């Protein structure tokens, strides 16, 4: 665990949004093949995770910490940064398509087409719950440059597919069109199944 923490600190040292509080990390048996979980109160790691190499433990730990107590629910956003930092695409995970779509989106979001820079900015805006700002920049830097309404509609649908946890509405109480759906937490979903 110490080696994994050291790797996470080393590779994410320039990512101020990744906070490591040792009191926050707890060990708990999780159902199925899950080895990590981010909840409102803690970062949970299943002890079975420690059967894996240190690099895998570090990747899982970084992934769960990037969820920031389940406030960053987007798996593609979270795993993209972890894959970029750890070059962990070779470690099997179920987020491959989500990461690929998120990288494509981040490149479109960034004015210069730089996916890594776009990803960092999206994470910052997402953490600040500025979902409308994410969409507005995407619209400005990508959608508005498209020639047909069909292409623009396709780009809007792509946004919604990359951020399935966001809901669109023109009748929110506060300004803005996007907000996090009132989804049950991942633990609540698991209890329902």
Backbone bond lengths (Angstrom), bond angles and torsions (degrees), N, CA, C in turn:
res aa  C-N    CA-C-N  psi(-1)  N-CA   C-N-CA  omega(-1)  CA-C   N-CA-C  phi
1 X - - - 1.455 - - 1.530 110.50 -
2 X 1.340 116.10 -40.18 1.458 119.14 179.26 1.522 111.12 -61.33
3 X 1.328 116.53 -41.50 1.466 120.34 178.91 1.522 110.79 -64.77
4 X 1.316 117.20 -41.18 1.467 121.34 179.21 1.528 110.50 -64.13
5 X 1.316 116.90 -44.59 1.468 120.77 177.22 1.518 110.83 -60.80
6 X 1.317 116.13 -40.62 1.456 120.91 179.05 1.533 110.79 -61.45
7 X 1.337 116.45 -42.95 1.465 120.41 177.82 1.527 111.38 -63.69
8 X 1.311 116.82 -44.10 1.466 120.37 179.81 1.526 109.51 -61.53
9 X 1.308 117.01 -46.18 1.477 120.07 179.00 1.527 110.81 -61.99
10 X 1.326 116.69 -42.85 1.466 121.22 -178.00 1.528 111.13 -64.38
11 X 1.308 117.65 -50.85 1.454 120.73 -174.18 1.526 113.60 -77.29
12 X 1.319 117.07 -25.15 1.455 119.37 -179.79 1.528 111.88 -106.03
13 X 1.319 118.13 18.17 1.464 120.73 -177.28 1.524 112.46 -60.50
14 X 1.347 117.58 -28.90 1.467 119.41 179.26 1.522 112.70 -92.18
15 X 1.312 117.40 3.63 1.459 121.47 178.43 1.527 108.09 -105.75
16 X 1.300 115.48 92.00 1.464 119.89 -175.89 1.527 112.79 -63.63
17 X 1.331 116.16 -21.20 1.459 118.88 -177.98 1.522 113.15 -73.97
18 X 1.324 117.99 -8.14 1.462 120.27 178.81 1.525 109.02 -97.28
19 X 1.303 115.19 108.87 1.464 120.55 -178.40 1.522 109.20 -105.71
20 X 1.321 115.75 135.96 1.462 120.63 179.11 1.520 108.07 -117.00
21 X 1.310 115.56 113.05 1.454 123.02 175.87 1.523 106.00 -117.71
22 X 1.321 116.68 110.58 1.466 120.38 -176.29 1.534 112.41 -60.34
23 X 1.325 117.06 -28.82 1.462 119.93 177.72 1.530 111.71 -70.39
24 X 1.317 115.80 -18.12 1.465 122.00 -179.09 1.534 111.97 -81.24
25 X 1.315 117.03 -25.76 1.469 121.02 -175.68 1.528 109.20 -84.73
26 X 1.337 114.88 122.48 1.458 120.87 -178.48 1.523 109.55 -127.09
27 X 1.306 116.01 153.78 1.455 121.61 179.41 1.524 108.40 -107.07
28 X 1.332 114.37 128.51 1.462 119.89 -176.92 1.527 108.64 -153.70
29 X 1.309 115.80 139.48 1.458 120.06 175.65 1.524 107.97 -68.41
30 X 1.343 115.22 126.62 1.456 121.46 179.26 1.520 109.15 -109.89
31 X 1.304 116.29 155.76 1.458 119.97 -176.17 1.526 112.32 -74.76
32 X 1.321 115.06 156.39 1.460 121.46 175.50 1.511 113.09 59.63
33 X 1.344 114.68 -138.68 1.460 119.34 -178.02 1.526 112.35 -97.16
34 X 1.336 116.95 12.57 1.464 120.55 179.54 1.525 110.42 -69.10
35 X 1.329 115.34 137.56 1.459 119.46 178.41 1.528 112.15 -119.75
36 X 1.331 117.23 -8.03 1.454 120.54 179.01 1.508 110.96 -152.36
37 X 1.325 115.73 156.60 1.463 121.59 -180.00 1.525 108.32 -157.64
38 X 1.313 115.79 137.75 1.459 121.27 173.97 1.520 107.34 -106.34
39 X 1.314 116.39 126.60 1.464 120.64 177.65 1.525 108.36 -121.24
40 X 1.310 115.86 174.04 1.464 119.90 178.74 1.525 111.71 -59.05
41 X 1.349 116.47 -28.89 1.460 120.23 -172.44 1.518 115.99 -107.86
42 X 1.333 116.99 -16.71 1.467 117.83 -172.99 1.523 111.60 -161.31
43 X 1.316 113.93 164.78 1.460 122.18 169.76 1.518 105.61 -105.41
44 X 1.330 115.87 115.34 1.463 120.91 -174.53 1.520 110.34 -100.29
45 X 1.310 116.12 135.91 1.461 122.94 174.48 1.519 108.30 -125.94
46 X 1.318 116.06 131.72 1.454 120.66 176.55 1.534 107.74 -80.15
47 X 1.336 118.47 133.43 1.470 120.76 179.24 1.529 113.54 -55.23
48 X 1.350 118.75 -25.27 1.463 119.98 179.10 1.536 111.87 -63.38
49 X 1.329 116.78 -18.53 1.465 121.62 176.74 1.528 111.30 -58.54
50 X 1.325 116.22 -29.84 1.466 120.28 -174.27 1.524 113.43 -77.36
51 X 1.314 116.87 5.90 1.466 121.42 170.58 1.529 110.30 -82.41
52 X 1.312 116.47 -10.84 1.462 122.59 -174.99 1.531 111.03 -97.22
53 X 1.334 116.08 163.76 1.467 120.07 176.80 1.535 111.27 -62.90
54 X 1.322 115.36 158.64 1.462 122.26 -176.86 1.525 111.36 -55.81
55 X 1.313 117.40 -40.99 1.466 120.48 -178.79 1.535 111.14 -60.56
56 X 1.313 118.13 -39.96 1.465 121.69 178.78 1.535 109.42 -66.21
57 X 1.309 117.27 -42.88 1.473 121.20 177.48 1.527 109.73 -59.60
58 X 1.331 116.91 -43.95 1.465 121.34 179.52 1.529 111.36 -62.71
59 X 1.327 117.15 -41.11 1.467 121.05 179.53 1.531 110.31 -63.52
60 X 1.326 117.65 -45.76 1.466 121.39 179.54 1.526 109.80 -64.12
61 X 1.322 117.14 -45.16 1.462 121.01 179.96 1.529 110.58 -60.91
62 X 1.328 117.31 -46.81 1.463 120.61 179.13 1.523 110.73 -61.22
63 X 1.327 116.48 -42.08 1.469 120.94 179.20 1.529 110.47 -58.53
64 X 1.316 116.53 -50.32 1.471 119.61 -177.53 1.525 111.53 -67.58
65 X 1.324 117.70 -36.83 1.463 119.74 177.75 1.524 111.44 -66.37
66 X 1.337 117.19 -34.93 1.475 121.04 178.86 1.530 111.63 -67.56
67 X 1.318 117.43 -20.08 1.463 119.54 175.39 1.529 111.13 -69.50
68 X 1.325 117.07 -15.85 1.469 123.17 174.76 1.531 112.16 49.49
69 X 1.328 113.95 63.55 1.476 121.03 179.15 1.523 111.51 56.20
70 X 1.314 115.02 44.25 1.463 123.72 175.00 1.526 113.18 64.41
71 X 1.343 117.93 18.41 1.465 119.73 176.39 1.528 111.07 -86.81
72 X 1.316 118.14 -24.28 1.459 122.97 175.27 1.517 105.69 -103.94
73 X 1.327 116.74 93.17 1.457 120.58 -172.66 1.516 113.83 -87.22
74 X 1.314 118.36 -10.15 1.457 120.90 -174.79 1.526 110.82 -78.35
75 X 1.332 115.88 112.24 1.468 121.62 -176.71 1.532 112.55 -66.12
76 X 1.330 117.66 -38.42 1.463 120.75 179.22 1.513 111.86 -62.92
77 X 1.325 116.49 -44.06 1.465 122.55 178.68 1.527 110.91 -61.87
78 X 1.311 116.25 -46.78 1.463 121.39 -178.44 1.535 111.17 -65.51
79 X 1.331 116.49 -50.01 1.464 119.87 -174.86 1.527 112.29 -72.48
80 X 1.319 118.29 -28.63 1.465 120.59 179.51 1.518 110.50 -60.19
81 X 1.317 116.91 -45.62 1.463 119.82 -179.89 1.525 110.89 -65.26
82 X 1.320 116.34 -40.21 1.466 120.18 179.91 1.533 109.76 -64.47
83 X 1.341 117.08 -45.50 1.459 120.45 178.48 1.525 111.23 -62.04
84 X 1.336 117.03 -40.11 1.460 120.93 -179.75 1.524 111.19 -64.26
85 X 1.313 116.17 -45.30 1.465 120.73 -177.05 1.525 111.79 -72.60
86 X 1.328 116.99 -44.75 1.462 121.10 -175.68 1.525 113.52 -94.24
87 X 1.322 117.39 -4.19 1.471 120.37 -174.75 1.524 108.30 50.57
88 X 1.341 115.12 50.35 1.467 121.44 -168.98 1.523 114.19 -100.08
89 X 1.321 117.72 17.88 1.461 119.08 178.84 1.524 111.61 -59.38
90 X 1.338 115.99 -25.30 1.467 120.07 -179.52 1.530 112.83 -74.65
91 X 1.325 116.85 -15.02 1.461 120.58 177.35 1.521 106.30 -86.11
92 X 1.291 116.47 120.65 1.457 119.93 -177.20 1.513 112.35 -60.39
93 X 1.329 116.21 125.96 1.459 120.98 171.66 1.520 107.97 -147.13
94 X 1.294 115.78 163.07 1.467 121.32 -173.38 1.526 113.44 -87.32
95 X 1.323 117.58 8.08 1.454 120.71 -173.36 1.528 113.88 -102.05
96 X 1.329 118.05 11.65 1.457 121.77 -173.93 1.516 114.92 -51.61
97 X 1.328 117.60 -51.90 1.469 120.44 -178.45 1.527 111.06 -68.29
98 X 1.334 116.62 -37.30 1.462 119.86 178.53 1.523 110.77 -63.14
99 X 1.335 116.94 -40.64 1.457 121.61 178.92 1.528 110.08 -66.41
100 X 1.321 117.36 -44.83 1.469 120.87 179.58 1.531 110.74 -60.45
101 X 1.330 117.00 -45.34 1.461 120.41 178.50 1.519 111.29 -65.39
102 X 1.338 116.96 -39.91 1.456 119.16 179.60 1.520 110.55 -64.76
103 X 1.326 118.18 -42.55 1.472 120.26 178.33 1.526 111.40 -61.06
104 X 1.309 116.10 -41.34 1.467 120.81 177.28 1.531 109.43 -60.77
105 X 1.331 115.99 -45.39 1.460 120.75 178.68 1.528 110.90 -62.35
106 X 1.334 117.49 -46.26 1.467 121.60 -177.86 1.523 111.10 -60.56
107 X 1.334 117.45 -37.82 1.456 120.63 176.26 1.521 111.60 -64.74
108 X 1.314 116.84 -39.03 1.463 120.76 177.40 1.529 111.47 -71.10
109 X 1.317 115.95 -34.52 1.469 122.36 -179.05 1.531 111.20 -66.25
110 X 1.324 116.56 -41.20 1.460 121.83 -176.48 1.529 110.17 -75.53
111 X 1.300 116.56 131.83 1.464 121.79 -177.99 1.525 112.56 -56.72
112 X 1.325 116.70 -35.31 1.465 121.20 -179.88 1.518 113.47 -92.62
113 X 1.334 116.97 2.49 1.457 121.06 178.97 1.516 114.32 76.83
114 X 1.323 118.18 16.43 1.463 122.83 -178.79 1.538 109.40 -91.67
115 X 1.325 115.24 106.75 1.465 120.84 -175.16 1.520 112.53 -62.41
116 X 1.322 118.67 -41.20 1.468 119.93 -177.69 1.524 111.24 -65.01
117 X 1.321 116.34 -43.75 1.471 120.00 177.54 1.529 109.89 -64.92
118 X 1.329 116.81 -42.13 1.460 121.08 177.64 1.516 111.73 -60.77
119 X 1.322 116.18 -41.39 1.462 121.57 -179.66 1.528 111.46 -61.02
120 X 1.325 116.74 -44.99 1.466 120.05 179.44 1.523 111.32 -61.70
121 X 1.327 116.18 -41.95 1.463 119.94 -179.63 1.522 110.92 -69.14
122 X 1.306 117.31 -39.53 1.473 120.61 177.99 1.531 109.72 -61.97
123 X 1.351 117.09 -43.33 1.460 119.87 179.21 1.526 110.40 -59.62
124 X 1.333 115.91 -44.49 1.466 120.66 -179.43 1.534 110.19 -60.95
125 X 1.324 116.78 -46.33 1.463 120.54 -179.73 1.532 111.27 -67.20
126 X 1.309 116.62 -39.97 1.472 121.02 -179.77 1.532 109.59 -63.22
127 X 1.326 116.53 -45.58 1.469 120.67 179.99 1.525 111.10 -60.89
128 X 1.332 116.66 -31.96 1.466 121.67 178.64 1.535 111.53 -86.84
129 X 1.335 116.54 5.23 1.465 123.93 -179.36 1.525 112.21 58.38
130 X 1.328 115.96 36.44 1.463 121.62 177.47 1.528 108.81 -100.06
131 X 1.312 114.79 62.62 1.465 121.41 -176.17 1.524 111.68 -65.78
132 X 1.333 116.35 -37.11 1.458 119.81 178.55 1.522 111.05 -63.55
133 X 1.323 116.52 -36.96 1.467 120.10 179.15 1.530 110.47 -64.86
134 X 1.329 116.87 -37.90 1.469 119.93 176.50 1.526 108.75 -59.61
135 X 1.330 116.14 -48.03 1.457 119.14 -178.87 1.528 111.52 -65.76
136 X 1.317 118.20 -43.20 1.467 121.12 -177.55 1.526 111.56 -61.34
137 X 1.331 117.19 -39.79 1.474 118.94 178.32 1.518 111.30 -69.14
138 X 1.308 116.28 -38.77 1.464 120.68 175.89 1.525 109.72 -62.12
139 X 1.309 115.48 -43.65 1.462 120.31 179.28 1.530 110.57 -62.21
140 X 1.324 116.60 -46.56 1.473 121.32 -178.78 1.529 111.69 -65.15
141 X 1.332 116.49 -46.88 1.466 120.50 -173.03 1.523 114.22 -84.33
142 X 1.335 117.33 -16.14 1.459 118.63 -177.14 1.531 113.39 -132.68
143 X 1.313 117.34 -60.46 1.468 120.38 -172.56 1.529 112.19 -59.21
144 X 1.323 116.63 -47.16 1.472 119.53 -176.61 1.527 113.06 -62.83
145 X 1.307 117.61 -17.23 1.466 121.18 -179.93 1.531 112.60 -88.35
146 X 1.313 116.58 -7.62 1.461 120.68 -179.95 1.530 109.90 -77.59
147 X 1.317 115.82 147.69 1.470 121.08 -172.02 1.526 114.13 -84.13
148 X 1.325 117.81 -36.63 1.466 119.22 -173.80 1.526 111.54 -112.62
149 X 1.318 114.68 156.41 1.464 120.05 177.26 1.532 110.99 -65.46
150 X 1.325 117.03 -33.96 1.467 120.35 177.43 1.525 111.14 -60.97
151 X 1.331 116.21 -43.63 1.470 120.76 178.88 1.528 110.38 -65.66
152 X 1.317 116.31 -39.14 1.471 120.52 178.62 1.531 110.48 -65.70
153 X 1.330 116.18 -41.45 1.470 119.71 176.79 1.526 110.97 -63.67
154 X 1.321 115.98 -40.55 1.466 121.61 177.71 1.532 110.43 -60.89
155 X 1.336 116.25 -42.53 1.468 121.16 179.92 1.529 110.78 -65.98
156 X 1.333 117.01 -37.10 1.466 120.65 177.12 1.531 110.02 -65.80
157 X 1.321 116.89 -43.37 1.468 120.92 178.08 1.528 110.55 -63.46
158 X 1.335 116.67 -35.84 1.464 120.34 177.32 1.531 109.79 -63.07
159 X 1.330 117.16 -43.38 1.467 120.96 176.16 1.519 109.96 -54.99
160 X 1.319 116.66 -48.43 1.463 120.45 -178.57 1.529 111.73 -64.60
161 X 1.329 117.58 -32.26 1.470 119.33 178.94 1.530 111.60 -74.56
162 X 1.321 117.43 -31.24 1.472 121.29 178.13 1.526 110.63 -73.99
163 X 1.324 116.64 -30.65 1.472 122.22 -179.14 1.535 109.53 -120.92
164 X 1.339 117.53 67.01 1.476 119.27 -176.55 1.524 113.49 -66.81
165 X 1.325 116.99 -18.18 1.464 120.08 -179.43 1.530 111.90 -82.37
166 X 1.334 117.34 -6.90 1.462 120.47 178.01 1.526 109.10 -95.12
167 X 1.292 114.12 144.48 1.453 120.72 -179.83 1.521 107.52 -114.40
168 X 1.321 116.21 142.08 1.451 121.50 178.11 1.524 109.15 -101.55
169 X 1.330 116.01 134.15 1.458 120.66 176.23 1.511 108.63 -156.83
170 X 1.306 116.63 144.03 1.461 119.59 174.64 1.528 110.81 -99.43
171 X 1.331 116.50 13.42 1.464 119.06 -178.02 1.530 112.46 -129.15
172 X 1.348 116.92 33.12 1.460 119.02 175.53 1.521 109.25 -66.62
173 X 1.318 116.12 153.70 1.459 119.80 178.08 1.522 111.00 -65.10
174 X 1.320 117.03 -38.63 1.458 120.88 177.94 1.518 108.14 -98.00
175 X 1.333 115.61 165.25 1.458 119.36 177.79 1.516 110.13 -59.00
176 X 1.306 114.88 145.63 1.452 119.39 175.93 1.504 112.37 120.30
177 X 1.310 114.46 156.99 1.456 120.94 -176.23 1.523 113.11 -106.01
178 X 1.322 117.98 -19.44 1.461 120.47 -175.05 1.522 111.05 -117.00
179 X 1.307 115.04 139.05 1.455 121.71 175.15 1.510 108.74 -150.00
180 X 1.312 116.70 161.38 1.458 120.30 179.48 1.519 108.67 -71.27
181 X 1.314 115.32 130.64 1.465 119.82 176.54 1.515 108.31 -61.27
182 X 1.260 116.74 149.78 1.460 120.64 176.25 1.525 107.72 -79.22
183 X 1.322 114.12 73.77 1.456 120.44 -179.26 1.517 109.69 -88.72
184 X 1.312 116.75 147.98 1.467 117.53 172.54 1.526 108.37 -67.36
185 X 1.302 116.92 150.63 1.460 119.95 177.00 1.520 108.28 -62.03
186 X 1.311 116.17 163.90 1.457 119.58 179.68 1.526 111.18 -60.60
187 X 1.324 118.06 -34.21 1.464 120.51 178.05 1.526 110.61 -68.88
188 X 1.343 116.63 -37.82 1.469 119.56 178.14 1.522 110.78 -66.57
189 X 1.343 117.22 -39.96 1.455 121.81 177.85 1.522 109.87 -59.60
190 X 1.337 114.94 -43.45 1.452 120.91 -179.10 1.540 110.77 -62.04
191 X 1.325 115.79 -39.92 1.465 120.39 -179.48 1.531 111.15 -67.10
192 X 1.339 116.68 -30.32 1.456 120.57 179.19 1.524 112.00 -71.89
193 X 1.325 116.59 -27.33 1.496 120.08 -177.72 1.470 112.38 -82.15
